[in-house]
Amino acid sequence: MYSKILVALDGSETSSYALEAAILLAAPLRASLDPVYVVSLPIDYSGFPVYDVDSLRDSLLEEGRRLTSDAVKKIKAAGVDSTAQVVETAVLEDVATRIVATAAELEADLVVLGTHGRRGFRRLVLGSVAEHTARLATRPVMLVPNPQADQAGASEGKE
């Protein structure tokens, strides 16, 4: 069914759930599973003395390498083939667009992402990379919810 799966990571607990779900799916299918971390820099404010874009970029790239390296170790421990990807957005490109483009470049059959389960005003204000990716995608997308979000959403509704 699926032979190449991309899982997007961002270091959150939610993306950890997505990684675990992707491993559980990939292992019995003998599919390869490629973790992807997207570095997205804000608009270039390098003209301001307090803002060092190169330092920020370097730290994000390092975080991406660390997260994807840790993911590859987990994936390979499950007997699944894996190659890590750390990619950067182009100027004025958003994270969802880069995830979709990377999936196409890697010829992934499936894209797996975690979703925070935000609803209402929080979703409107904060947006959703997972939702935007699903809307842009030309291949199947599996959204993995954070089980803690149901409990948080239930308690938010009571306030």
C-alpha positions as CSV (number, residue, x, y, z in Angstrom):
1,M,0.0,0.0,0.0
2,Y,2.6,2.6,1.1
3,S,6.3,2.1,0.3
4,K,7.7,5.5,1.3
5,I,6.3,7.6,4.1
6,L,7.4,11.1,5.2
7,V,6.8,12.1,8.8
8,A,7.1,15.8,9.7
9,L,8.8,16.7,13.0
10,D,8.9,19.9,14.9
11,G,10.2,18.8,18.3
12,S,6.7,19.0,19.9
13,E,5.1,16.2,21.9
14,T,2.5,16.1,19.1
15,S,5.1,15.3,16.5
16,S,6.4,12.5,18.7
17,Y,3.0,10.9,18.5
18,A,3.0,11.2,14.7
19,L,6.4,9.6,14.6
20,E,5.2,6.7,16.8
21,A,2.1,6.2,14.6
22,A,4.3,6.4,11.4
23,I,6.6,3.7,12.8
24,L,3.7,1.4,13.6
25,L,2.4,1.9,10.1
26,A,5.7,1.5,8.2
27,A,7.0,-1.5,10.0
28,P,4.5,-4.2,8.9
29,L,4.4,-2.6,5.4
30,R,8.2,-2.7,5.1
31,A,7.9,0.9,4.0
32,S,10.8,3.4,4.4
33,L,10.1,6.2,6.8
34,D,11.8,9.6,6.3
35,P,11.6,12.1,9.1
36,V,11.6,15.7,7.9
37,Y,12.3,18.9,9.9
38,V,11.5,22.2,8.2
39,V,13.5,25.3,9.1
40,S,11.4,28.4,8.5
41,L,13.1,31.7,9.2
42,P,11.1,34.8,9.8
43,I,11.5,37.8,7.5
44,D,15.1,39.0,7.3
45,Y,15.7,41.5,10.1
46,S,19.4,41.4,9.7
47,G,19.6,45.2,9.5
48,F,18.7,45.4,13.2
49,P,21.7,45.0,15.5
50,V,19.8,42.8,18.0
51,Y,18.7,40.2,15.5
52,D,21.3,37.7,14.2
53,V,19.6,35.7,11.4
54,D,22.6,33.5,10.7
55,S,22.8,32.5,14.4
56,L,19.1,31.7,14.4
57,R,19.3,29.7,11.2
58,D,22.3,27.7,12.5
59,S,20.5,26.9,15.8
60,L,17.4,25.8,13.9
61,L,19.4,23.6,11.5
62,E,21.2,22.0,14.5
63,E,17.9,21.3,16.2
64,G,16.6,19.8,13.0
65,R,19.6,17.5,12.7
66,R,19.3,16.4,16.3
67,L,15.6,15.7,16.1
68,T,15.8,13.8,12.8
69,S,18.9,11.9,14.0
70,D,17.0,10.8,17.1
71,A,14.0,9.8,15.0
72,V,16.2,7.8,12.6
73,K,17.5,5.8,15.6
74,K,14.0,5.0,16.8
75,I,12.9,4.1,13.3
76,K,15.8,1.8,12.6
77,A,15.4,0.2,16.0
78,A,11.9,-0.8,14.7
79,G,13.5,-2.4,11.7
80,V,12.4,0.3,9.3
81,D,14.7,1.9,6.6
82,S,15.1,5.7,7.1
83,T,16.8,8.8,5.8
84,A,16.6,12.1,7.6
85,Q,15.8,15.3,5.9
86,V,16.3,18.8,7.2
87,V,15.0,21.3,4.7
88,E,14.5,25.1,4.6
89,T,11.6,27.1,3.3
90,A,12.2,29.5,0.4
91,V,11.6,33.2,0.8
92,L,7.9,33.7,1.4
93,E,7.2,29.9,1.5
94,D,5.4,28.5,4.4
95,V,6.1,25.3,6.3
96,A,3.1,23.4,4.8
97,T,4.2,24.2,1.2
98,R,7.7,23.0,2.0
99,I,6.4,19.7,3.5
100,V,4.2,19.1,0.4
101,A,7.2,19.9,-1.9
102,T,9.5,17.7,0.0
103,A,7.0,14.8,-0.1
104,A,6.9,15.2,-3.9
105,E,10.7,15.4,-4.2
106,L,11.1,12.2,-2.1
107,E,8.2,10.6,-4.0
108,A,6.5,9.8,-0.7
109,D,3.3,7.8,-0.8
110,L,2.0,9.2,2.5
111,V,2.7,12.3,4.7
112,V,2.2,11.9,8.4
113,L,1.9,14.9,10.7
114,G,0.8,15.6,14.3
115,T,-2.1,17.9,14.9
116,H,-2.6,19.8,18.1
117,G,-6.4,19.6,17.9
118,R,-6.9,23.4,18.3
119,R,-10.4,24.5,17.7
120,G,-12.3,27.8,17.5
121,F,-10.5,31.0,18.1
122,R,-7.2,29.4,19.0
123,R,-7.1,27.6,15.6
124,L,-8.1,30.8,13.8
125,V,-5.3,32.8,15.5
126,L,-2.6,30.2,15.6
127,G,-3.4,28.5,12.3
128,S,-2.6,24.9,11.5
129,V,0.4,23.6,9.5
130,A,-1.3,20.2,9.5
131,E,-4.6,21.5,8.1
132,H,-2.8,23.6,5.5
133,T,-0.6,20.6,4.5
134,A,-3.7,18.5,4.1
135,R,-5.4,21.1,1.9
136,L,-2.3,21.5,-0.3
137,A,-1.3,17.9,-0.6
138,T,-1.6,15.8,-3.8
139,R,-0.9,12.6,-1.9
140,P,-2.5,11.0,1.2
141,V,-2.0,12.8,4.5
142,M,-2.5,11.1,7.9
143,L,-3.1,13.5,10.8
144,V,-2.2,12.1,14.2
145,P,-3.9,13.9,17.1
146,N,-2.2,14.5,20.5
147,P,-4.2,12.5,23.0
148,Q,-3.6,15.2,25.6
149,A,-5.4,17.7,23.4
150,D,-8.8,16.1,24.1
151,Q,-8.2,16.6,27.8
152,A,-7.0,20.2,27.4
153,G,-9.9,21.0,25.0
154,A,-12.4,19.6,27.5
155,S,-11.0,21.6,30.4
156,E,-10.8,24.8,28.2
157,G,-14.5,24.5,27.4
158,K,-15.3,24.5,31.2
159,E,-13.6,27.7,31.9
